[in-house]
Structure formats: structure tokens, C-alpha cells
Amino acid sequence: METNANNPTGKTIGLIVGIVVLLCCLCLLAAGIGGYAYYNIMPANSFEDPLSPPAPPSEETPPEIERPDADTITKETIEILQTTIVPINDPRELACRLNGKCNVPKVMAESAAPRSLGEKQNFWVHDLDTNENNEVTATLRYITPHVYFWAQDGLDIDEDEMKALVETFENEIYPTNREFFGSEWSPGIDGDEHIYIL
């Protein structure tokens, strides 16, 4: 019987085991050198730890700002600043002064013809899902002193829910909004005091 020492298969297995052990040692050595380099050679962490106190502010000297003496500012400039009246932001006046478009009416209509139930009108609406504008036809379905409620044609609307919604807006939301924020410009640029809800 042959011993394992003279067996070529045993020598091969021993050689493979030796190479694997050597490779493992080299990997451990490389990991150790890499870890040492990471913690000692690399700069400190660049992220801020939310649990640690903030670093003290640096003691850089602020740049010196050179300002002219008050005596060097001309009296003419001071007088202009003190006497100039800054106009109120009036879009009509600005259009006249800056663009030469004068005589722009304050409102487009003094009064609006009252609407009647069943009227149809086209509206441009924005679809938030597709980010597109579309023209829709709607019918006037409910009227209150401050609201015209329009429903898009082709949609099934529950009459009781619609009435409850508009009456809640008219009797609770609208007065509360006015109480906190004041009244809007009424009757408005179109001469109509109604809010359109589509």
C-alpha cells in the first residue's frame, strides 16, 4: 500500500490548500491596508452627523466694506430721494407710462347679463395628469347669489350632491373666506359678481 506522501493526488491537494491559504492571507493583508488607508489617509467624513454638535464657526475676518462718508453724497441725490413719490402699482397707469397704451378701461363691462339654467358655454381646462389644455362644453346646472355651477357635458352628476356642494360653498365657505380675507373686487372686471365653478 502506498502512503499519502508518495501519492501525486495528495501532493496536488496539499498544493491547492496551500495556495488557497496563501490567497486568503493576501486578501486579509489587502483588506487591512485598505482599511488603514481609508480611516487614516482619507480626509474626515464629509457628511454632517445630525446628532453631533455643529462645528464652531471659522474665525475668518470679514471683509472690510468701504462706504463713502455721508458728506460725500451729494445733497442733490438726497433731495431727489426724499421728494420722489413712488407711484402705486396700477397696471393701467404702468401700461400708459411704459408702453404708451393709455385709455385702458378699468372694467370690460359695467354689468353682466344674468345667466339662466341650461345655458351652454365652452371652457378651457387644464388636465393635471397629462399636463394638457382642452376645450370642453359645459351646461349651467345651479345658480346661487355668488356662484354659477357648470357641469361638463357627458358627465353624470348627482343632483343632490351638486346642490349640497354649491350650497355649502355659498353659505359656509364663501362667507368664511370673506371674513378672513375680505371681499374680492366685486363685480369684477367682467361686471359679474358670480364665481364660476366647473
KAQUI-V992909 format. One line per field, one symbol per residue. ss: DSSP state (H for helix, E for strand, L for the rest). psi: psi as a letter, one per 30 degrees, with the letter a starting at -180 (. if undefined). A space follows every 50 residues. Layout:
BEGIN
ss = ???
psi = ???
END
This chain:
BEGIN
ss = LLLLLLLHHHHHHHHHHHHHHHHHHHHHHHHHHHHHHHHHHLLLLLLLLL LLLLLLLLLLLLLLLLLLLHHHLLHHHHHHHHHLLLLLLLHHHHHHHHHL LLLLLLLLLLLLLLLLLLLEEEEEEEELLLLEEEEEEEEEEEELLLEEEE EELLLLLLHHHHHHHHHHHHHHHHHHHHHHHLLLLLLLLLLLLLEEEL
psi = kklfefkfeeeeeeeeeeeeeeeeeeeeeeeeeeeeeeffelllkflkjf flllkkklhkkkkkkjkllfffkkfeeeeeeffkkklkijeeeeeeeefg ilhkkelfkelkkkllkfkkkkkklkjfefhlkkklklkjfkklffkjjk kkkfkjkjeeeeeeeeeeeefeeeeeeeeeflkljkflfggkgkkkk.
END
